[in-house]
Amino acid sequence: MVFLCARLFERRGHRVTTFTNQADALAALQANPFAFDLFLTDYNMPGPSGLEVTRAALAIRADLPVAMASGFVDEALQRVAAEAGVVELIFKASDIDEFCDTVDRLAHKFRGQKQA
């Protein structure tokens, strides 16, 4: 799934760095916090949840936009995701174009807003 999403985003002109391990993703962010315009995580994965990963990413770089994908989105998840700092909660069962459009919109919205 990670490979497929990366290919789709790359075809839309994004430079994509992928990880299948949360610790590796956070280590890369720690090593070069301003190399990323958007951080996309999943809510439900082995190990720390997307909420925990979001909090850790924002502890490294507070202004980093974080989007989180989930196969189930309800009001409770929307609330806790917003409280954790997620700027957009993406429903994974959405049409693939809608998923990619959301990432496009977020990447373009926040690109260039990061500190140097």
Buried (B, 14 or more C-beta within 10 A) or exposed (E): EEEEBBEBBEEEEBEBEEBEEBEEBBEBBEEEBEEBBBBBBBBEEEEBBBBEBBBBBBEBBEEBBBBBBBEEBEEEBEEBBEEBBBBBBBBBEBEEEEBBEBBBEBBEBBEEEBEE
